[in-house]
């Protein structure tokens, strides 16, 4: 185990049960490096997880307090926690693409609308890989999957001019970033900014599924080939119109332009109580 | 393994032999493994630690928390 695993993760969960070449550990590592960079410890953070590969593999790895939400509902649980916990206690949620942009999208949008002080780490492997490799709402169009033998026919959230991060920005999210799990310090810096951010923050990570997306959609279990395909996705010169290539880095940072939900609600509660006490 | 400015440690039992370290290393520090670990993987090996320049690319892409890069003799991280 490396120093991050020793310091922050439960030893019995490491190494996890991810497939060889799965990038989920790369995503987890970037967040842990950001936590280390910010000088935070296990008592400073409560970690929530969703369902699927991302939820199952990250669940209960954190040495501190953690919880698992039902599919797509981890944001609702986190809202309650945010109201109950002291403001300095951070909440990080790791969710998959279905948890975030599929079944959980409505909860996620409301979380952004409220500008709830949580950090959502979306680990996106381009589909429903833990259930056998069915296509999802971020699977690139045209790719063959277990449930689309002639290629995905519907547009995903990340192509033809659509970008799910635009929707989140319009819903009120105040910090958004996107990276490949293969990236280094730049991804760590975005995670650190997201965790430090007072308000709703989300870092969208694209990571490789070797077993399903690689073997079926890319027609290769060769990790070198899969690695090069993912590297190509994030070519800096590539735009996001008409193909699934996009840029990495901070996508949107609105700073403290909107009030944070839990702190403003607590302040409002104090005001109401003061006024009620004055009437008595 | 320490043979230069940097000490590289690869946890043999934790490695799942994905090979990303080999793919991203610009100095050919790693080589394919020859022996199997208890999980049935053939972990990669550090064969040229003296060539390491401490870029940390391997550390960032290792998904299984089995690779550590530290300053030789100091134990601190570059």
Interface residues (C-beta under 8 A of the other chain):
Chain A: X1 X2 X3 X4 X5 X9 X14 X15 X16 X18 X19 X20 X21 X22 X23 X24 X25 X26 X29 X30 X181 X182 X183 X184 X185 X210 X223 X224 X227
Chain B: X11 X14 X16 X17 X18 X19 X20 X23 X24 X41 X56 X57 X59 X60 X61 X62 X63 X64 X65 X66 X67 X68 X77
